[in-house]
């Protein structure tokens, strides 16, 4: 059941492979919790990813009872003109709330990674 | 009885937290890196074309092959959910093509490209093309997540689709190096604001190059072909 449907399913299947490697490396009997960091602008729909993971985990005993916990990372920019850092919901044309500049650098919001896993040894 | 797993032993279940801190797409990225290395060693320019279905990827390729095939060899990997139709269109133009059917998946990944490229090498009797075009599955969302090892990602938006596509599909714009607006011969018939789409796309990705083309009239094709020739020259 590789490579099916929306990208969240592919991401969930990739996650299963990575979790297997992590379990082997750490001699884990099973994986209990998986903490993910998903940025607001990563393009991953967190509900879809959870749904996909819950569907695929049942085929793999070592993760069958695993829960994923998702930390959504806000979109944060720092202004290159005045150095102000700020959160925003504006994914398209954010500007600095102090000096109105569009010259910004992204600090966070594109994350899509596994932060840590809780394993049973 | 143990209440963690329901086993009948009173064994102690020891748990611990392991820091991982790695990308969810690591497996894909590693294979993509291998693909890229292979392309670089052989001097191949790899281009990943992404767009909605029907925006003119295959037509652009047909015209590109016509314009370049005297001087530059082209190989094509065609991604689709089903059918060989697009690969057949490319072969009719005289270029080797391998059809990758994903059987339901809405995007290509780096493992499919790896497999497909070896099939293409076989079809070319071990020779390498100057340019490898990867025509992704028609979809403006998922393909933008998967690095295939390409040097250049090109996103196509056709005039009938509307000028609002960059703001609706920002990831496709942000991860591409070139935006080609296709079917520009239809501009008189559609409410399509060329200046707005350029402004929006550049706000999302200031280093994006934008070309306005028409495969029917040939408009903009010179710029596209010129860009390809220049990129091939850098590698030879």
Interface residues (C-beta under 8 A of the other chain):
Chain A: X3 X4 X5 X6 X7 X10 X11 X14 X15 X17 X18 X22 X26 X32 X36 X41 X43 X44 X65 X91 X92 X93 X102 X112 X113 X114 X115 X116 X117 X118 X119 X120 X121
Chain B: X4 X5 X13 X14 X15 X16 X17 X18 X19 X20 X21 X22 X23 X24 X25 X26 X27 X28 X102 X103 X104 X105 X106 X107 X109 X112 X141 X142 X144 X145 X146 X167 X170 X171 X200 X203 X204
